[in-house]
């Protein structure tokens, strides 16, 4: 067996938590059931990895087999990585058809030895692949944003009570007129929020980043900043375990006015959570 393949398999095995080892190896389906039964999982991990490498060598393991093991491990731990989104485009006038996924998979495997980007471009019959300004740890949410599939359930940040339903627990007797006005405003906020975000759970993103490059503007004459030729640069980042759900909760909770800024609410529709804001 090639030393590179052996080292690749060993490093992948060392990454797998012991509690998941058997599950991952069975999902890989490269070692037989009898071979798996011979493995002593009480050994030190370094020694266990070496035993597994020897079993793989007996079965004539290839680089593709080793890569598949790494892919399976990644599937088990996909939330530990931040994933980029790429957009494929065709030449004007070309038909875009990925309905035949079996043909796509077959074509993709045949040219997998080439660079990954070129493989995707050729297999999908597109002329270019462009990196989008969209990243997250949650692949299902990225797919939902890209393909506009929002009306489904996503993992939500643990909380006993949604933010918009929480109260400060104050028992205050209020004028009935104020109560009526508050109810009208609350209904308006709920209506506007639902129009923007819908009545379904939001795709899960952890952050949105805004990079500002703008020249200083002021009604006052003079000043150091007014004379500055270079634009002012500023980076603003909003973070949350579930950013879109958090944004959806702001106005109903009374933390922000409704509607929120389009820069915050356009994230799903534009398919972006990285923004560059410049002077026109």
ChimeraX commands (.cxc) that place a marker at each C-alpha (Angstrom):
marker #1 position 0.00,0.00,0.00 radius 0.5
marker #1 position 1.21,3.48,-0.85 radius 0.5
marker #1 position 2.66,5.29,2.19 radius 0.5
marker #1 position 0.57,8.37,1.42 radius 0.5
marker #1 position -2.66,6.33,1.48 radius 0.5
marker #1 position -1.62,4.60,4.72 radius 0.5
marker #1 position -0.85,7.93,6.38 radius 0.5
marker #1 position -4.12,9.42,5.12 radius 0.5
marker #1 position -6.14,6.55,6.59 radius 0.5
marker #1 position -4.22,6.68,9.87 radius 0.5
marker #1 position -4.80,10.42,10.29 radius 0.5
marker #1 position -8.50,10.03,9.53 radius 0.5
marker #1 position -8.87,7.21,12.07 radius 0.5
marker #1 position -7.09,9.25,14.72 radius 0.5
marker #1 position -9.65,12.03,14.22 radius 0.5
marker #1 position -12.63,9.73,14.82 radius 0.5
marker #1 position -13.84,9.66,18.46 radius 0.5
marker #1 position -13.64,6.14,19.91 radius 0.5
marker #1 position -17.35,6.15,20.72 radius 0.5
marker #1 position -18.10,6.64,16.99 radius 0.5
marker #1 position -15.37,4.39,15.58 radius 0.5
marker #1 position -17.47,1.29,14.87 radius 0.5
marker #1 position -20.36,3.35,13.47 radius 0.5
marker #1 position -18.06,5.18,11.04 radius 0.5
marker #1 position -16.26,1.99,9.96 radius 0.5
marker #1 position -19.57,0.25,9.29 radius 0.5
marker #1 position -20.79,3.23,7.28 radius 0.5
marker #1 position -17.54,3.07,5.28 radius 0.5
marker #1 position -18.35,-0.59,4.47 radius 0.5
marker #1 position -14.78,-1.36,3.38 radius 0.5
marker #1 position -13.86,-3.86,6.11 radius 0.5
marker #1 position -15.84,-7.08,6.43 radius 0.5
marker #1 position -17.91,-7.90,9.49 radius 0.5
marker #1 position -15.39,-10.61,10.43 radius 0.5
marker #1 position -12.53,-8.12,10.20 radius 0.5
marker #1 position -14.40,-5.62,12.37 radius 0.5
marker #1 position -14.95,-8.34,15.00 radius 0.5
marker #1 position -11.19,-8.90,15.27 radius 0.5
marker #1 position -10.50,-5.28,16.21 radius 0.5
marker #1 position -9.62,-4.60,19.84 radius 0.5
marker #1 position -11.18,-1.21,20.59 radius 0.5
marker #1 position -9.64,-1.18,24.06 radius 0.5
marker #1 position -6.21,-0.55,22.62 radius 0.5
marker #1 position -4.59,2.84,22.57 radius 0.5
marker #1 position -5.81,4.80,19.59 radius 0.5
marker #1 position -2.38,4.93,17.93 radius 0.5
marker #1 position -2.11,1.14,18.07 radius 0.5
marker #1 position -5.71,0.71,16.94 radius 0.5
marker #1 position -5.09,2.95,13.93 radius 0.5
marker #1 position -2.08,0.85,12.94 radius 0.5
marker #1 position -4.15,-2.36,13.14 radius 0.5
marker #1 position -6.84,-0.82,10.95 radius 0.5
marker #1 position -4.26,0.30,8.41 radius 0.5
marker #1 position -2.99,-3.29,8.16 radius 0.5
marker #1 position -6.53,-4.60,7.63 radius 0.5
marker #1 position -7.05,-2.01,4.91 radius 0.5
marker #1 position -3.83,-3.12,3.25 radius 0.5
marker #1 position -5.08,-6.72,3.21 radius 0.5
marker #1 position -8.17,-5.53,1.31 radius 0.5
marker #1 position -6.13,-3.58,-1.24 radius 0.5
marker #1 position -7.26,-0.13,-0.15 radius 0.5
marker #1 position -6.99,2.68,-2.70 radius 0.5
marker #1 position -6.79,6.45,-2.44 radius 0.5
marker #1 position -10.47,6.67,-3.38 radius 0.5
marker #1 position -11.35,4.33,-0.51 radius 0.5
marker #1 position -9.32,6.46,1.90 radius 0.5
marker #1 position -11.00,9.61,0.61 radius 0.5
marker #1 position -14.41,8.03,1.14 radius 0.5
marker #1 position -13.54,7.32,4.80 radius 0.5
marker #1 position -12.62,10.97,5.26 radius 0.5
marker #1 position -15.87,12.07,3.60 radius 0.5
marker #1 position -17.91,9.83,5.92 radius 0.5
marker #1 position -16.09,11.24,8.94 radius 0.5
marker #1 position -16.82,14.76,7.68 radius 0.5
marker #1 position -20.52,13.91,7.27 radius 0.5
marker #1 position -20.64,12.84,10.91 radius 0.5
marker #1 position -18.96,16.09,11.99 radius 0.5
marker #1 position -20.14,18.51,9.31 radius 0.5
marker #1 position -21.20,21.15,11.88 radius 0.5
marker #1 position -17.57,21.50,13.00 radius 0.5
marker #1 position -16.62,23.10,9.70 radius 0.5
marker #1 position -17.66,26.32,8.04 radius 0.5
marker #1 position -18.87,25.58,4.51 radius 0.5
marker #1 position -18.56,27.86,1.49 radius 0.5
marker #1 position -21.21,28.06,-1.22 radius 0.5
marker #1 position -20.38,28.19,-4.93 radius 0.5
marker #1 position -22.67,29.16,-7.77 radius 0.5
marker #1 position -22.46,27.39,-11.13 radius 0.5
marker #1 position -23.22,29.31,-14.31 radius 0.5
marker #1 position -23.63,28.36,-17.96 radius 0.5
marker #1 position -22.96,30.24,-21.14 radius 0.5
marker #1 position -25.88,32.41,-22.32 radius 0.5
marker #1 position -28.41,30.27,-24.20 radius 0.5
marker #1 position -27.29,26.95,-22.68 radius 0.5
marker #1 position -29.90,24.86,-20.93 radius 0.5
marker #1 position -29.36,24.19,-17.22 radius 0.5
marker #1 position -30.42,20.66,-16.36 radius 0.5
marker #1 position -29.24,18.71,-13.32 radius 0.5
marker #1 position -32.32,16.49,-13.20 radius 0.5
marker #1 position -30.34,13.40,-14.16 radius 0.5
marker #1 position -28.29,13.09,-10.98 radius 0.5
marker #1 position -27.09,9.57,-11.83 radius 0.5
marker #1 position -25.51,10.83,-15.04 radius 0.5
marker #1 position -23.97,13.72,-13.11 radius 0.5
marker #1 position -22.50,11.39,-10.46 radius 0.5
marker #1 position -21.12,9.02,-13.11 radius 0.5
marker #1 position -19.54,11.87,-15.05 radius 0.5
marker #1 position -18.16,13.43,-11.89 radius 0.5
marker #1 position -16.49,10.20,-10.70 radius 0.5
marker #1 position -14.78,9.70,-14.06 radius 0.5
marker #1 position -13.05,13.06,-13.86 radius 0.5
marker #1 position -12.50,13.17,-10.10 radius 0.5
marker #1 position -8.75,12.84,-10.59 radius 0.5
marker #1 position -8.73,16.37,-11.97 radius 0.5
marker #1 position -9.03,19.41,-9.74 radius 0.5
marker #1 position -12.34,19.42,-7.86 radius 0.5
marker #1 position -13.49,22.73,-9.32 radius 0.5
marker #1 position -12.82,21.59,-12.88 radius 0.5
marker #1 position -14.55,18.27,-12.16 radius 0.5
marker #1 position -17.72,20.02,-10.99 radius 0.5
marker #1 position -17.67,22.41,-13.92 radius 0.5
marker #1 position -17.33,19.68,-16.55 radius 0.5
marker #1 position -19.64,17.13,-14.92 radius 0.5
marker #1 position -22.45,19.65,-14.50 radius 0.5
marker #1 position -21.83,21.13,-17.97 radius 0.5
marker #1 position -21.41,24.67,-16.65 radius 0.5
marker #1 position -18.74,27.07,-17.86 radius 0.5
marker #1 position -17.73,28.49,-14.49 radius 0.5
marker #1 position -18.13,28.17,-10.74 radius 0.5
marker #1 position -18.13,31.33,-8.63 radius 0.5
marker #1 position -17.72,31.46,-4.86 radius 0.5
marker #1 position -20.76,33.04,-3.20 radius 0.5
marker #1 position -20.67,35.36,-0.18 radius 0.5
marker #1 position -22.41,32.76,1.94 radius 0.5
marker #1 position -20.93,30.55,4.66 radius 0.5
marker #1 position -22.25,28.44,7.53 radius 0.5
marker #1 position -21.64,25.23,9.45 radius 0.5
marker #1 position -25.10,23.94,8.54 radius 0.5
marker #1 position -25.31,22.39,5.08 radius 0.5
marker #1 position -29.11,21.91,5.15 radius 0.5
marker #1 position -29.58,25.62,5.86 radius 0.5
marker #1 position -27.16,26.63,3.08 radius 0.5
marker #1 position -29.07,24.43,0.65 radius 0.5
marker #1 position -32.38,25.92,1.78 radius 0.5
marker #1 position -31.12,29.47,1.23 radius 0.5
marker #1 position -29.62,28.74,-2.18 radius 0.5
marker #1 position -32.70,26.91,-3.47 radius 0.5
marker #1 position -35.25,29.09,-1.62 radius 0.5
marker #1 position -36.57,26.19,0.46 radius 0.5
marker #1 position -37.41,27.98,3.69 radius 0.5
marker #1 position -40.65,26.24,4.72 radius 0.5
marker #1 position -38.98,23.37,6.58 radius 0.5
marker #1 position -37.76,22.67,10.09 radius 0.5
marker #1 position -34.22,23.65,11.04 radius 0.5
marker #1 position -32.23,23.14,14.19 radius 0.5
marker #1 position -33.00,25.99,16.55 radius 0.5
marker #1 position -31.05,27.47,19.41 radius 0.5
marker #1 position -32.16,25.86,22.68 radius 0.5
marker #1 position -34.44,28.12,24.66 radius 0.5
marker #1 position -37.32,27.29,26.94 radius 0.5
marker #1 position -39.33,30.28,25.69 radius 0.5
marker #1 position -39.03,32.13,22.36 radius 0.5
marker #1 position -37.63,35.64,22.74 radius 0.5
marker #1 position -40.75,37.33,21.43 radius 0.5
marker #1 position -42.86,35.58,24.06 radius 0.5
marker #1 position -40.76,36.53,27.06 radius 0.5
marker #1 position -41.84,39.24,29.45 radius 0.5
marker #1 position -40.11,41.06,32.26 radius 0.5
marker #1 position -42.58,39.63,34.75 radius 0.5
marker #1 position -43.78,43.07,35.89 radius 0.5
marker #1 position -47.36,43.30,37.13 radius 0.5
marker #1 position -48.27,46.89,36.30 radius 0.5
marker #1 position -51.81,48.23,35.95 radius 0.5
marker #1 position -51.91,50.32,32.80 radius 0.5
marker #1 position -54.42,52.76,31.36 radius 0.5
marker #1 position -56.81,50.90,29.03 radius 0.5
marker #1 position -56.08,53.36,26.23 radius 0.5
marker #1 position -52.37,52.61,26.49 radius 0.5
marker #1 position -53.11,48.91,26.52 radius 0.5
marker #1 position -55.20,49.29,23.36 radius 0.5
marker #1 position -52.47,51.26,21.60 radius 0.5
marker #1 position -49.88,48.72,22.68 radius 0.5
marker #1 position -52.01,45.90,21.28 radius 0.5
marker #1 position -52.38,47.68,17.95 radius 0.5
marker #1 position -48.62,48.26,17.78 radius 0.5
marker #1 position -47.90,44.69,18.79 radius 0.5
marker #1 position -50.21,43.39,16.06 radius 0.5
marker #1 position -48.48,45.64,13.52 radius 0.5
marker #1 position -45.05,44.42,14.57 radius 0.5
marker #1 position -46.14,40.78,14.36 radius 0.5
marker #1 position -47.67,41.35,10.92 radius 0.5
marker #1 position -44.59,43.11,9.55 radius 0.5
marker #1 position -42.28,40.48,11.03 radius 0.5
marker #1 position -44.29,37.66,9.47 radius 0.5
marker #1 position -44.34,39.42,6.09 radius 0.5
marker #1 position -40.54,39.63,6.16 radius 0.5
marker #1 position -39.55,36.33,7.79 radius 0.5
marker #1 position -42.64,34.18,7.20 radius 0.5
marker #1 position -44.27,31.95,9.80 radius 0.5
marker #1 position -41.70,29.14,9.47 radius 0.5
marker #1 position -38.38,28.45,11.14 radius 0.5
marker #1 position -35.41,30.23,9.62 radius 0.5
marker #1 position -32.33,28.66,8.00 radius 0.5
marker #1 position -29.52,28.48,10.53 radius 0.5
marker #1 position -26.61,30.88,10.12 radius 0.5
marker #1 position -24.20,31.88,12.88 radius 0.5
marker #1 position -23.12,35.29,11.63 radius 0.5
marker #1 position -23.47,38.09,9.11 radius 0.5
marker #1 position -20.54,40.33,8.28 radius 0.5
marker #1 position -20.65,43.84,6.80 radius 0.5
marker #1 position -17.52,45.49,5.44 radius 0.5
marker #1 position -17.97,49.22,5.00 radius 0.5
marker #1 position -15.77,51.37,2.77 radius 0.5
marker #1 position -17.08,54.92,2.58 radius 0.5
marker #1 position -15.75,58.45,2.58 radius 0.5
marker #1 position -16.49,60.61,5.58 radius 0.5
marker #1 position -19.50,62.88,5.02 radius 0.5
marker #1 position -20.32,65.90,7.14 radius 0.5
marker #1 position -22.25,69.15,6.84 radius 0.5
marker #1 position -19.40,70.87,8.66 radius 0.5
marker #1 position -16.59,72.31,6.58 radius 0.5
marker #1 position -13.01,71.34,7.17 radius 0.5
marker #1 position -11.65,68.79,9.61 radius 0.5
marker #1 position -9.11,66.04,9.25 radius 0.5
marker #1 position -11.61,63.37,8.23 radius 0.5
marker #1 position -13.29,65.59,5.63 radius 0.5
marker #1 position -9.94,66.03,3.87 radius 0.5
marker #1 position -9.13,62.33,3.92 radius 0.5
marker #1 position -8.90,60.85,0.43 radius 0.5
marker #1 position -8.88,57.19,1.51 radius 0.5
marker #1 position -12.30,55.78,2.48 radius 0.5
marker #1 position -13.03,54.89,6.07 radius 0.5
marker #1 position -13.04,51.15,6.60 radius 0.5
marker #1 position -15.13,49.40,9.20 radius 0.5
marker #1 position -16.08,45.78,9.81 radius 0.5
marker #1 position -19.36,44.99,11.59 radius 0.5
marker #1 position -20.23,41.41,12.51 radius 0.5
marker #1 position -23.49,40.10,13.99 radius 0.5
marker #1 position -23.14,36.71,15.69 radius 0.5
marker #1 position -25.65,34.34,17.25 radius 0.5
marker #1 position -26.12,30.58,17.54 radius 0.5
marker #1 position -29.14,31.13,15.27 radius 0.5
marker #1 position -28.82,34.59,13.73 radius 0.5
marker #1 position -31.93,34.73,11.55 radius 0.5
marker #1 position -34.20,33.53,14.36 radius 0.5
marker #1 position -32.59,36.11,16.65 radius 0.5
marker #1 position -33.22,38.89,14.10 radius 0.5
marker #1 position -36.80,37.69,13.68 radius 0.5
marker #1 position -37.31,38.03,17.45 radius 0.5
marker #1 position -35.91,41.56,17.86 radius 0.5
marker #1 position -38.96,43.63,16.94 radius 0.5
marker #1 position -41.58,41.45,18.71 radius 0.5
marker #1 position -39.41,41.60,21.83 radius 0.5
marker #1 position -39.31,45.41,21.68 radius 0.5
marker #1 position -35.54,45.50,21.18 radius 0.5
marker #1 position -35.71,47.01,17.67 radius 0.5
marker #1 position -38.23,48.87,15.53 radius 0.5
marker #1 position -40.17,47.08,12.80 radius 0.5
marker #1 position -39.31,46.64,10.05 radius 0.5
marker #1 position -35.62,45.92,10.54 radius 0.5
marker #1 position -33.04,47.33,8.15 radius 0.5
marker #1 position -33.06,45.62,4.73 radius 0.5
marker #1 position -29.36,44.96,5.24 radius 0.5
marker #1 position -30.38,42.48,7.95 radius 0.5
marker #1 position -33.56,41.06,6.45 radius 0.5
marker #1 position -32.20,40.48,2.93 radius 0.5
marker #1 position -29.77,37.74,3.98 radius 0.5
marker #1 position -31.91,34.74,2.82 radius 0.5
marker #1 position -33.29,36.43,-0.31 radius 0.5
marker #1 position -29.86,37.56,-1.52 radius 0.5
marker #1 position -28.17,34.33,-0.43 radius 0.5
marker #1 position -25.43,36.27,1.36 radius 0.5
marker #1 position -24.06,36.75,4.83 radius 0.5
marker #1 position -20.93,38.61,3.70 radius 0.5
marker #1 position -21.62,42.15,2.51 radius 0.5
marker #1 position -19.39,44.90,1.11 radius 0.5
marker #1 position -20.92,48.37,1.33 radius 0.5
marker #1 position -19.26,51.09,-0.75 radius 0.5
marker #1 position -20.12,54.56,-1.97 radius 0.5
marker #1 position -22.03,54.62,-5.25 radius 0.5
marker link #1:1,2 radius 0.2
marker link #1:2,3 radius 0.2
marker link #1:3,4 radius 0.2
marker link #1:4,5 radius 0.2
marker link #1:5,6 radius 0.2
marker link #1:6,7 radius 0.2
marker link #1:7,8 radius 0.2
marker link #1:8,9 radius 0.2
marker link #1:9,10 radius 0.2
marker link #1:10,11 radius 0.2
marker link #1:11,12 radius 0.2
marker link #1:12,13 radius 0.2
marker link #1:13,14 radius 0.2
marker link #1:14,15 radius 0.2
marker link #1:15,16 radius 0.2
marker link #1:16,17 radius 0.2
marker link #1:17,18 radius 0.2
marker link #1:18,19 radius 0.2
marker link #1:19,20 radius 0.2
marker link #1:20,21 radius 0.2
marker link #1:21,22 radius 0.2
marker link #1:22,23 radius 0.2
marker link #1:23,24 radius 0.2
marker link #1:24,25 radius 0.2
marker link #1:25,26 radius 0.2
marker link #1:26,27 radius 0.2
marker link #1:27,28 radius 0.2
marker link #1:28,29 radius 0.2
marker link #1:29,30 radius 0.2
marker link #1:30,31 radius 0.2
marker link #1:31,32 radius 0.2
marker link #1:32,33 radius 0.2
marker link #1:33,34 radius 0.2
marker link #1:34,35 radius 0.2
marker link #1:35,36 radius 0.2
marker link #1:36,37 radius 0.2
marker link #1:37,38 radius 0.2
marker link #1:38,39 radius 0.2
marker link #1:39,40 radius 0.2
marker link #1:40,41 radius 0.2
marker link #1:41,42 radius 0.2
marker link #1:42,43 radius 0.2
marker link #1:43,44 radius 0.2
marker link #1:44,45 radius 0.2
marker link #1:45,46 radius 0.2
marker link #1:46,47 radius 0.2
marker link #1:47,48 radius 0.2
marker link #1:48,49 radius 0.2
marker link #1:49,50 radius 0.2
marker link #1:50,51 radius 0.2
marker link #1:51,52 radius 0.2
marker link #1:52,53 radius 0.2
marker link #1:53,54 radius 0.2
marker link #1:54,55 radius 0.2
marker link #1:55,56 radius 0.2
marker link #1:56,57 radius 0.2
marker link #1:57,58 radius 0.2
marker link #1:58,59 radius 0.2
marker link #1:59,60 radius 0.2
marker link #1:60,61 radius 0.2
marker link #1:61,62 radius 0.2
marker link #1:62,63 radius 0.2
marker link #1:63,64 radius 0.2
marker link #1:64,65 radius 0.2
marker link #1:65,66 radius 0.2
marker link #1:66,67 radius 0.2
marker link #1:67,68 radius 0.2
marker link #1:68,69 radius 0.2
marker link #1:69,70 radius 0.2
marker link #1:70,71 radius 0.2
marker link #1:71,72 radius 0.2
marker link #1:72,73 radius 0.2
marker link #1:73,74 radius 0.2
marker link #1:74,75 radius 0.2
marker link #1:75,76 radius 0.2
marker link #1:76,77 radius 0.2
marker link #1:77,78 radius 0.2
marker link #1:78,79 radius 0.2
marker link #1:79,80 radius 0.2
marker link #1:80,81 radius 0.2
marker link #1:81,82 radius 0.2
marker link #1:82,83 radius 0.2
marker link #1:83,84 radius 0.2
marker link #1:84,85 radius 0.2
marker link #1:85,86 radius 0.2
marker link #1:86,87 radius 0.2
marker link #1:87,88 radius 0.2
marker link #1:88,89 radius 0.2
marker link #1:89,90 radius 0.2
marker link #1:90,91 radius 0.2
marker link #1:91,92 radius 0.2
marker link #1:92,93 radius 0.2
marker link #1:93,94 radius 0.2
marker link #1:94,95 radius 0.2
marker link #1:95,96 radius 0.2
marker link #1:96,97 radius 0.2
marker link #1:97,98 radius 0.2
marker link #1:98,99 radius 0.2
marker link #1:99,100 radius 0.2
marker link #1:100,101 radius 0.2
marker link #1:101,102 radius 0.2
marker link #1:102,103 radius 0.2
marker link #1:103,104 radius 0.2
marker link #1:104,105 radius 0.2
marker link #1:105,106 radius 0.2
marker link #1:106,107 radius 0.2
marker link #1:107,108 radius 0.2
marker link #1:108,109 radius 0.2
marker link #1:109,110 radius 0.2
marker link #1:110,111 radius 0.2
marker link #1:111,112 radius 0.2
marker link #1:112,113 radius 0.2
marker link #1:113,114 radius 0.2
marker link #1:114,115 radius 0.2
marker link #1:115,116 radius 0.2
marker link #1:116,117 radius 0.2
marker link #1:117,118 radius 0.2
marker link #1:118,119 radius 0.2
marker link #1:119,120 radius 0.2
marker link #1:120,121 radius 0.2
marker link #1:121,122 radius 0.2
marker link #1:122,123 radius 0.2
marker link #1:123,124 radius 0.2
marker link #1:124,125 radius 0.2
marker link #1:125,126 radius 0.2
marker link #1:126,127 radius 0.2
marker link #1:127,128 radius 0.2
marker link #1:128,129 radius 0.2
marker link #1:129,130 radius 0.2
marker link #1:130,131 radius 0.2
marker link #1:131,132 radius 0.2
marker link #1:132,133 radius 0.2
marker link #1:133,134 radius 0.2
marker link #1:134,135 radius 0.2
marker link #1:135,136 radius 0.2
marker link #1:136,137 radius 0.2
marker link #1:137,138 radius 0.2
marker link #1:138,139 radius 0.2
marker link #1:139,140 radius 0.2
marker link #1:140,141 radius 0.2
marker link #1:141,142 radius 0.2
marker link #1:142,143 radius 0.2
marker link #1:143,144 radius 0.2
marker link #1:144,145 radius 0.2
marker link #1:145,146 radius 0.2
marker link #1:146,147 radius 0.2
marker link #1:147,148 radius 0.2
marker link #1:148,149 radius 0.2
marker link #1:149,150 radius 0.2
marker link #1:150,151 radius 0.2
marker link #1:151,152 radius 0.2
marker link #1:152,153 radius 0.2
marker link #1:153,154 radius 0.2
marker link #1:154,155 radius 0.2
marker link #1:155,156 radius 0.2
marker link #1:156,157 radius 0.2
marker link #1:157,158 radius 0.2
marker link #1:158,159 radius 0.2
marker link #1:159,160 radius 0.2
marker link #1:160,161 radius 0.2
marker link #1:161,162 radius 0.2
marker link #1:162,163 radius 0.2
marker link #1:163,164 radius 0.2
marker link #1:164,165 radius 0.2
marker link #1:165,166 radius 0.2
marker link #1:166,167 radius 0.2
marker link #1:167,168 radius 0.2
marker link #1:168,169 radius 0.2
marker link #1:169,170 radius 0.2
marker link #1:170,171 radius 0.2
marker link #1:171,172 radius 0.2
marker link #1:172,173 radius 0.2
marker link #1:173,174 radius 0.2
marker link #1:174,175 radius 0.2
marker link #1:175,176 radius 0.2
marker link #1:176,177 radius 0.2
marker link #1:177,178 radius 0.2
marker link #1:178,179 radius 0.2
marker link #1:179,180 radius 0.2
marker link #1:180,181 radius 0.2
marker link #1:181,182 radius 0.2
marker link #1:182,183 radius 0.2
marker link #1:183,184 radius 0.2
marker link #1:184,185 radius 0.2
marker link #1:185,186 radius 0.2
marker link #1:186,187 radius 0.2
marker link #1:187,188 radius 0.2
marker link #1:188,189 radius 0.2
marker link #1:189,190 radius 0.2
marker link #1:190,191 radius 0.2
marker link #1:191,192 radius 0.2
marker link #1:192,193 radius 0.2
marker link #1:193,194 radius 0.2
marker link #1:194,195 radius 0.2
marker link #1:195,196 radius 0.2
marker link #1:196,197 radius 0.2
marker link #1:197,198 radius 0.2
marker link #1:198,199 radius 0.2
marker link #1:199,200 radius 0.2
marker link #1:200,201 radius 0.2
marker link #1:201,202 radius 0.2
marker link #1:202,203 radius 0.2
marker link #1:203,204 radius 0.2
marker link #1:204,205 radius 0.2
marker link #1:205,206 radius 0.2
marker link #1:206,207 radius 0.2
marker link #1:207,208 radius 0.2
marker link #1:208,209 radius 0.2
marker link #1:209,210 radius 0.2
marker link #1:210,211 radius 0.2
marker link #1:211,212 radius 0.2
marker link #1:212,213 radius 0.2
marker link #1:213,214 radius 0.2
marker link #1:214,215 radius 0.2
marker link #1:215,216 radius 0.2
marker link #1:216,217 radius 0.2
marker link #1:217,218 radius 0.2
marker link #1:218,219 radius 0.2
marker link #1:219,220 radius 0.2
marker link #1:220,221 radius 0.2
marker link #1:221,222 radius 0.2
marker link #1:222,223 radius 0.2
marker link #1:223,224 radius 0.2
marker link #1:224,225 radius 0.2
marker link #1:225,226 radius 0.2
marker link #1:226,227 radius 0.2
marker link #1:227,228 radius 0.2
marker link #1:228,229 radius 0.2
marker link #1:229,230 radius 0.2
marker link #1:230,231 radius 0.2
marker link #1:231,232 radius 0.2
marker link #1:232,233 radius 0.2
marker link #1:233,234 radius 0.2
marker link #1:234,235 radius 0.2
marker link #1:235,236 radius 0.2
marker link #1:236,237 radius 0.2
marker link #1:237,238 radius 0.2
marker link #1:238,239 radius 0.2
marker link #1:239,240 radius 0.2
marker link #1:240,241 radius 0.2
marker link #1:241,242 radius 0.2
marker link #1:242,243 radius 0.2
marker link #1:243,244 radius 0.2
marker link #1:244,245 radius 0.2
marker link #1:245,246 radius 0.2
marker link #1:246,247 radius 0.2
marker link #1:247,248 radius 0.2
marker link #1:248,249 radius 0.2
marker link #1:249,250 radius 0.2
marker link #1:250,251 radius 0.2
marker link #1:251,252 radius 0.2
marker link #1:252,253 radius 0.2
marker link #1:253,254 radius 0.2
marker link #1:254,255 radius 0.2
marker link #1:255,256 radius 0.2
marker link #1:256,257 radius 0.2
marker link #1:257,258 radius 0.2
marker link #1:258,259 radius 0.2
marker link #1:259,260 radius 0.2
marker link #1:260,261 radius 0.2
marker link #1:261,262 radius 0.2
marker link #1:262,263 radius 0.2
marker link #1:263,264 radius 0.2
marker link #1:264,265 radius 0.2
marker link #1:265,266 radius 0.2
marker link #1:266,267 radius 0.2
marker link #1:267,268 radius 0.2
marker link #1:268,269 radius 0.2
marker link #1:269,270 radius 0.2
marker link #1:270,271 radius 0.2
marker link #1:271,272 radius 0.2
marker link #1:272,273 radius 0.2
marker link #1:273,274 radius 0.2
marker link #1:274,275 radius 0.2
marker link #1:275,276 radius 0.2
marker link #1:276,277 radius 0.2
marker link #1:277,278 radius 0.2
marker link #1:278,279 radius 0.2
marker link #1:279,280 radius 0.2
view
